[in-house]
Amino acid sequence: MKVVVGTDAELVEAADLTSLSVERRGEADVDAVLRAAGAGSAADEHAWLSIAWLRARGPAGDAEWPAGFAKMIHYAASKGWADAEHKTVRAHIV
């Protein structure tokens, strides 16, 4: 899945639970846009994305997506890519 950041933050490719990244469009201030959208924050080459924000934008009607998303977050946490409270998950900014 990917969060595209331009003038706003938008979740795209939500069905792809094998990767997570943030794509900067143009000269967007990724941190400011993520914070304004309630989607997370960013510093340097990484963003910390709100797990609740991502979950709320999952594909409607896909009964298997919530379990797959939970598995992705669990995997990220096992690698140290989620905070201790499981409120945010780290993603590379590309």
N, C-alpha and C positions, 0 to 999 in steps of 0.2 A: 504494500500500500504506500501511497505517497501523499504528502500534504504539499500542495502548490501554494506558494506565497507570492502575491503580487500586491494589489491594493487590498486584498482580503485573504483569508486562509480557506482553502477548499480541499476536502479529502477526495482523492481520485484513486482508481484502481483498488478500491476497498476489498474486493474479493481476493486479491493477492496477499495472502497471509504469510508469505515466505520472506518478505523484506519490508523495511520501513525506512523512508527517507523524506527529506524536506527539499523541495525544488524551489530555488529562488528565481523569480521572474524579474528581469531587468535589474534595477538598482534598489529593489525593495529592502527596507529595514526589517529583516526577518523577526528580530526580537519585538519590535514595536507592533508589527502586524499580528504576530501570534498572541501577544498580551491583549491587544484590543479585541481580538476574536474570542478570547477565553480559551485559546488552544494550547497555551504553554508559554515557553520563553526560549531564548537562544543566546549563545555566547560562542565566539570563535567559530569552529567548524561543526558544532553540535547544537541540536535543539532538544529541549525536554518537553515532550508533548503530553498533554492531559489525556490520561487513559479514558476518563469519562467523556471527554470531547470526541475522541476517536470512536468510542463505543456507540455514542448517540448518532453517529453518522454512518454506521454500518448499513449494508444493503438491506432494505426492507424486503420481507418475504423469504429470506434465506434462513431456514430453520437451523442449518448447521453452522452458520457464521458465528454466533455467540460462543459456541464451544471452541471453534477454531481460533477465534480471537483470544479467548482465555488461555489457550495453549501457547499462542505466540507470546503473550505477556509473561507467562510462566517461564518460557524458554529465555526471554530477554532478562528476566530477573535472575535466572540461574547463571547468566553471564555477567551480571553486575550492571546491566543496562536499564534497570528500573530502580526507582527509589525504594527505600525500606517500607514505606506505607503503600506501595503500588498505586500511587496517584499519578506518577509521570513515568514516561519511558523515553530513552535516549534515541535520537536518530541523527544520521549524518546530514549535513546540508550540502546539496550538490548544485 
